[in-house]
Amino acid sequence: MSAPAPQPLVTLDDYRTAARGLVEPSAWDYIDGGSGDETTLHESEAAYRRHRLRPRVLVDVSRCDTRTTLLGSTVQLPVGIAPMAFHGLVTPEAELACVRAAGEAGALMVVSTFSGTPLEDLARAAGGPLWMQLYVFRHRPTTETLVRRAEAAGYRALVVTVDTPRMARRPRDLRNGFRLPPGVTPANFGSEISAGLHAGTAGASALGTHAERHHDAAFTWDDLAWLRSLTSLPIVLKGVLTAEDADRAAALGVEAIVVSNHGGRQLDGAVTALEALPEVVAATAGRCEVLVDGGIRRGTDVLVALALGARAVLVGRPVLWGMAVDGADGAREVLSVLGAELENALALCGRPDLASVDADLLRAPQHTTPATPHHF
């Protein structure tokens, strides 16, 4: 008797299940895990389940338009790819697979400082807009060089990660003594920056040790003027979770904010990005664009975020799942699933385009039992 045909992968959870057995276990824990008890990690996804949609009927939804603009660039979906380091952990094509998928889907990609492919190579392969994620290093000339390279290569914005003055304790990585495998390295830097990333120590994370050595924990609001002096690119702050910080960012002329808790990988116990989104949107009062990431697993999740005021969402882990399964094609299919689910949800809610999505689409969040932390 022949073996049954494999079931098609039709949801993001299907891709996660398929990807888990294809990624080396310590790399999987690095990608899948969070900080502390992983409470914020799991609550970030659960937060979307607490919202209910209020569909309207007898609306012409024979065509639903998912296009929008992000800092002036037209995209086909309000779904972009979040910055993630070291795509080579899941596919030999590394970031080139991801940039191909983004271009084919007409989606934004945010390239990580710690890409395993040079930022110029990704720019040449891009079929859509690229933003450059930036960590500020203690050695400021390293940061300056990266900024100037990104602008020269055609990146359209700088995304400054502001929630990582130091890396949080991530128990899975500590237990595994996580380090980068041979052949996976930050391609945008020489040995002076990449040194130590391949050296494992029991009870320590090579990436955590590296961040403590190189990230500039003294970088403050006052230093944004210095960053502005280096480039004409729009500046985006990623990692804002409060109205106070959002108001200050907008007052300083920051062009966009990504509401984010770093995928549950930094401060465990922090609010979820979705919970923080309404106060950030209210505080910015239209002075800058607001995006959100973390916990998005369905097209209806995208719709909830848009109804709460986000201009777009960024997704991270699901794209890596797709690449683990089928390289660039898998990443593109993950984006396609989210796009199809979003378009279907728009139709069923009586919203023919993104401009018609507003807070009236939602009921007040429903109280549910908090997500149970997973202990490993």
C-alpha positions as CSV (number, residue, x, y, z in Angstrom):
1,M,0.0,0.0,0.0
2,S,1.4,3.4,-1.0
3,A,2.0,6.0,1.7
4,P,-0.7,8.7,1.9
5,A,0.0,11.9,0.1
6,P,1.3,14.6,2.5
7,Q,-1.4,17.1,3.6
8,P,-1.0,20.6,2.1
9,L,0.3,23.3,4.4
10,V,-2.6,25.8,4.6
11,T,-2.0,27.7,7.8
12,L,1.1,29.3,9.5
13,D,0.8,26.7,12.3
14,D,1.1,24.0,9.6
15,Y,4.4,25.5,8.5
16,R,5.6,25.7,12.1
17,T,4.9,22.0,12.6
18,A,6.6,21.1,9.4
19,A,9.6,23.3,10.1
20,R,10.4,22.0,13.6
21,G,11.8,18.7,12.5
22,L,13.9,20.4,9.8
23,V,15.9,22.8,11.9
24,E,18.8,21.8,14.2
25,P,17.4,21.7,17.8
26,S,19.5,24.5,19.4
27,A,18.9,26.7,16.4
28,W,15.1,26.0,16.7
29,D,15.3,27.0,20.4
30,Y,17.0,30.2,19.5
31,I,14.3,31.0,16.9
32,D,11.3,29.7,18.8
33,G,12.2,30.8,22.3
34,G,11.9,33.9,24.5
35,S,13.2,35.3,27.7
36,G,12.4,34.3,31.2
37,D,9.4,32.1,31.6
38,E,8.3,33.0,28.1
39,T,5.1,34.6,29.5
40,T,5.3,37.6,27.1
41,L,6.1,35.4,24.2
42,H,3.0,33.3,24.6
43,E,0.8,36.2,25.7
44,S,1.7,38.1,22.5
45,E,-0.1,35.5,20.4
46,A,-3.0,35.1,22.9
47,A,-3.7,38.8,22.9
48,Y,-5.2,38.6,19.4
49,R,-7.6,35.8,20.5
50,R,-9.2,38.3,22.9
51,H,-10.7,40.4,20.2
52,R,-13.9,39.8,18.3
53,L,-14.8,41.2,14.9
54,R,-18.1,43.0,14.1
55,P,-18.8,42.2,10.4
56,R,-21.1,44.4,8.3
57,V,-23.2,42.9,5.5
58,L,-24.6,43.9,2.1
59,V,-21.5,45.6,1.1
60,D,-19.9,45.2,-2.3
61,V,-16.8,43.1,-1.6
62,S,-16.5,41.5,-5.0
63,R,-13.0,43.0,-5.0
64,C,-11.0,43.7,-1.8
65,D,-7.8,45.8,-2.0
66,T,-5.0,45.0,0.4
67,R,-2.5,47.6,-1.0
68,T,-1.1,50.4,1.2
69,T,2.0,52.6,1.4
70,L,4.8,52.6,4.0
71,L,6.8,55.7,4.2
72,G,5.8,56.5,0.6
73,S,6.5,53.0,-0.9
74,T,3.6,51.1,-2.3
75,V,3.2,47.5,-1.1
76,Q,0.7,44.9,-2.0
77,L,0.1,43.8,1.6
78,P,0.1,45.6,5.0
79,V,2.3,42.7,6.0
80,G,6.1,43.0,6.0
81,I,9.0,40.8,7.1
82,A,10.5,41.7,10.5
83,P,14.3,41.9,10.9
84,M,15.7,38.6,11.9
85,A,19.4,37.6,12.2
86,F,21.1,34.7,10.6
87,H,18.6,33.2,8.1
88,G,21.3,30.7,7.3
89,L,20.2,28.8,10.4
90,V,17.2,27.6,8.4
91,T,18.2,27.5,4.8
92,P,21.4,27.6,2.8
93,E,19.9,30.4,0.7
94,A,19.9,32.5,3.8
95,E,18.6,36.1,3.4
96,L,18.5,35.9,-0.4
97,A,15.6,33.5,-0.1
98,C,13.8,36.0,2.1
99,V,14.4,39.0,-0.1
100,R,13.2,37.0,-3.1
101,A,10.0,36.0,-1.3
102,A,9.3,39.6,-0.3
103,G,9.8,40.9,-3.8
104,E,7.5,38.3,-5.3
105,A,4.8,39.0,-2.7
106,G,5.1,42.8,-3.1
107,A,6.0,43.1,0.6
108,L,8.4,45.2,2.7
109,M,11.4,43.5,4.1
110,V,13.4,44.8,7.0
111,V,17.0,43.5,6.8
112,S,18.8,42.7,10.0
113,T,22.1,44.3,11.0
114,F,23.2,40.7,11.5
115,S,22.2,39.4,8.1
116,G,24.3,36.5,6.9
117,T,24.3,38.1,3.4
118,P,25.9,41.5,2.7
119,L,23.4,44.3,2.6
120,E,24.5,45.3,-0.9
121,D,23.8,41.8,-2.3
122,L,20.3,41.9,-0.8
123,A,19.6,45.3,-2.3
124,R,20.6,44.1,-5.7
125,A,18.3,41.1,-5.4
126,A,15.3,43.0,-4.1
127,G,12.1,43.3,-6.0
128,G,10.4,45.6,-3.4
129,P,11.3,48.1,-0.7
130,L,14.0,47.3,1.9
131,W,14.5,49.0,5.3
132,M,17.7,48.5,7.3
133,Q,17.5,47.5,10.9
134,L,20.2,49.0,13.0
135,Y,21.8,48.2,16.3
136,V,24.0,51.1,17.6
137,F,27.4,49.8,18.5
138,R,29.8,51.1,21.2
139,H,32.3,51.7,18.4
140,R,30.3,54.4,16.7
141,P,32.3,54.4,13.4
142,T,31.0,50.8,12.9
143,T,27.5,52.2,13.1
144,E,28.3,55.1,10.8
145,T,29.7,52.9,8.1
146,L,26.6,50.6,8.2
147,V,24.3,53.6,7.9
148,R,26.2,55.1,4.9
149,R,26.3,51.7,3.2
150,A,22.6,51.2,3.6
151,E,21.8,54.6,2.1
152,A,24.2,54.1,-0.8
153,A,22.7,50.7,-1.5
154,G,19.1,52.1,-1.8
155,Y,17.5,51.1,1.5
156,R,14.5,53.4,2.2
157,A,14.6,53.7,6.0
158,L,16.7,53.0,9.1
159,V,14.9,50.9,11.7
160,V,16.7,51.5,15.0
161,T,16.1,48.8,17.6
162,V,15.7,50.5,20.9
163,D,14.7,47.7,23.3
164,T,18.1,45.9,23.4
165,P,20.6,48.0,25.4
166,R,21.5,44.5,26.5
167,M,20.2,41.1,25.6
168,A,17.8,39.5,28.0
169,R,18.5,36.1,29.6
170,R,17.0,33.5,27.3
171,P,16.9,30.2,29.2
172,R,16.8,27.9,26.1
173,D,19.9,29.5,24.7
174,L,21.7,29.4,28.1
175,R,21.0,25.7,28.5
176,N,22.1,25.0,25.0
177,G,25.2,27.2,25.2
178,F,24.0,28.6,21.9
179,R,26.6,29.6,19.3
180,L,26.5,30.1,15.6
181,P,27.3,27.0,13.5
182,P,30.2,27.0,11.0
183,G,29.3,28.9,7.8
184,V,26.8,31.2,9.5
185,T,28.3,34.6,10.3
186,P,27.4,38.3,10.1
187,A,28.3,39.2,6.6
188,N,28.2,43.0,7.1
189,F,31.2,43.0,9.5
190,G,34.8,41.9,9.7
191,S,36.3,39.7,12.3
192,E,36.5,42.4,14.9
193,I,32.7,42.3,15.2
194,S,32.0,38.6,14.5
195,A,34.7,37.3,16.9
196,G,33.3,35.0,19.6
197,L,29.9,34.2,17.9
198,H,31.0,30.6,17.1
199,A,32.5,29.9,20.6
200,G,30.1,27.9,22.8
201,T,30.2,28.0,26.6
202,A,28.1,25.9,28.9
203,G,25.4,28.0,30.5
204,A,26.0,31.1,28.3
205,S,24.8,32.4,25.0
206,A,27.5,33.5,22.5
207,L,25.0,36.0,21.1
208,G,24.3,37.4,24.6
209,T,28.0,37.8,25.4
210,H,28.5,39.4,22.0
211,A,25.7,41.9,22.6
212,E,27.1,42.8,26.0
213,R,30.5,43.5,24.4
214,H,29.3,45.5,21.4
215,H,25.8,47.1,21.9
216,D,25.8,50.7,23.1
217,A,23.8,50.7,26.3
218,A,24.5,54.4,26.7
219,F,22.6,55.3,23.5
220,T,19.8,57.7,24.4
221,W,17.2,60.1,22.9
222,D,19.9,62.8,22.7
223,D,21.9,60.6,20.3
224,L,19.1,60.6,17.7
225,A,20.4,64.0,16.5
226,W,23.8,62.3,15.8
227,L,22.1,59.6,13.9
228,R,20.1,62.1,11.8
229,S,23.4,63.8,10.9
230,L,24.6,60.7,9.2
231,T,21.8,60.2,6.7
232,S,18.7,61.6,4.9
233,L,16.9,58.3,5.4
234,P,13.7,58.2,7.5
235,I,14.2,56.9,11.0
236,V,12.0,54.3,12.5
237,L,12.2,53.3,16.2
238,K,11.5,49.6,16.8
239,G,10.6,48.5,20.4
240,V,8.3,51.3,21.6
241,L,5.6,50.1,24.1
242,T,4.4,53.2,25.9
243,A,2.6,56.4,25.1
244,E,5.3,58.5,26.7
245,D,8.0,57.1,24.5
246,A,5.8,57.3,21.4
247,D,5.0,61.0,22.1
248,R,8.7,61.8,22.5
249,A,9.6,60.0,19.3
250,A,7.0,61.8,17.3
251,A,8.0,65.1,18.8
252,L,11.5,64.5,17.6
253,G,10.3,63.9,14.1
254,V,10.8,60.1,13.9
255,E,9.0,59.0,10.8
256,A,7.6,55.7,12.1
257,I,7.4,53.5,15.1
258,V,7.3,49.7,15.4
259,V,5.3,48.7,18.5
260,S,7.2,45.6,19.6
261,N,8.4,43.6,22.6
262,H,11.1,41.9,20.4
263,G,9.0,38.8,19.9
264,G,8.9,38.1,23.6
265,R,12.7,37.8,23.6
266,Q,13.6,40.8,25.8
267,L,11.7,41.9,28.9
268,D,9.5,39.0,30.1
269,G,6.4,40.3,31.7
270,A,6.2,43.3,29.4
271,V,2.9,44.2,27.8
272,T,2.2,42.6,24.5
273,A,2.6,44.8,21.4
274,L,-1.1,44.5,20.6
275,E,-2.0,45.8,24.1
276,A,0.4,48.7,23.7
277,L,-0.8,49.6,20.2
278,P,-3.8,51.8,21.0
279,E,-1.9,54.1,23.4
280,V,1.0,54.4,21.0
281,V,-1.4,55.3,18.1
282,A,-3.2,57.8,20.4
283,A,0.0,59.4,21.5
284,T,1.5,59.8,18.0
285,A,-1.8,61.4,16.8
286,G,-0.9,60.9,13.2
287,R,2.5,62.5,13.4
288,C,4.2,59.3,12.3
289,E,3.3,55.9,10.9
290,V,2.8,53.1,13.4
291,L,3.5,49.4,12.7
292,V,3.3,46.5,15.1
293,D,4.9,43.0,15.3
294,G,4.7,40.0,17.5
295,G,2.2,37.1,17.7
296,I,0.6,37.5,14.3
297,R,-0.5,34.1,13.0
298,R,-3.7,34.7,11.0
299,G,-5.1,37.2,8.5
300,T,-7.7,38.1,11.1
301,D,-4.8,39.1,13.4
302,V,-3.6,41.5,10.8
303,L,-7.1,42.9,10.6
304,V,-7.3,43.4,14.3
305,A,-4.0,45.3,14.3
306,L,-5.2,47.5,11.5
307,A,-8.5,48.2,13.3
308,L,-6.5,49.3,16.3
309,G,-4.6,51.9,14.3
310,A,-1.6,50.1,12.8
311,R,-0.6,50.9,9.3
312,A,0.9,47.5,8.8
313,V,2.3,44.5,10.7
314,L,5.7,42.8,10.6
315,V,6.0,39.0,10.9
316,G,9.1,37.2,11.9
317,R,9.2,33.5,13.0
318,P,6.6,32.4,10.4
319,V,8.8,33.5,7.6
320,L,11.6,31.4,9.0
321,W,9.3,28.4,9.2
322,G,8.5,28.9,5.5
323,M,12.1,29.1,4.6
324,A,13.0,26.0,6.6
325,V,10.3,24.1,4.7
326,D,11.0,25.3,1.1
327,G,13.4,28.2,0.9
328,A,12.2,31.3,-0.9
329,D,9.1,29.5,-2.1
330,G,8.1,28.6,1.5
331,A,8.6,32.1,2.7
332,R,6.5,33.5,-0.2
333,E,3.8,30.9,0.6
334,V,3.7,32.1,4.2
335,L,3.1,35.6,3.0
336,S,0.5,34.3,0.5
337,V,-1.4,32.5,3.2
338,L,-1.6,35.7,5.4
339,G,-2.6,37.8,2.3
340,A,-5.3,35.3,1.3
341,E,-6.6,35.1,4.9
342,L,-6.6,38.9,5.2
343,E,-8.4,39.4,1.9
344,N,-11.0,36.8,2.9
345,A,-11.5,38.5,6.3
346,L,-12.0,41.9,4.7
347,A,-14.7,40.5,2.5
348,L,-16.5,38.7,5.3
349,C,-16.3,41.9,7.5
350,G,-17.8,44.1,4.7
351,R,-14.6,46.1,4.3
352,P,-13.5,46.4,0.6
353,D,-10.2,48.1,1.3
354,L,-7.9,49.0,4.1
355,A,-9.2,52.6,4.3
356,S,-12.5,51.2,5.4
357,V,-11.0,49.4,8.4
358,D,-11.5,51.2,11.7
359,A,-12.1,50.7,15.4
360,D,-15.8,50.1,14.8
361,L,-14.8,46.7,13.4
362,L,-14.0,45.5,16.9
363,R,-15.8,44.6,20.1
364,A,-14.0,45.3,23.4
365,P,-11.4,42.6,24.2
366,Q,-12.8,39.5,25.9
367,H,-11.2,38.4,29.2
368,T,-9.6,35.0,29.0
369,T,-7.3,33.1,31.2
370,P,-3.7,34.2,30.6
371,A,-1.6,31.9,28.4
372,T,0.2,29.3,30.5
373,P,4.0,29.8,30.3
374,H,6.0,26.9,28.9
375,H,9.0,25.7,30.9
376,F,11.8,24.0,29.2
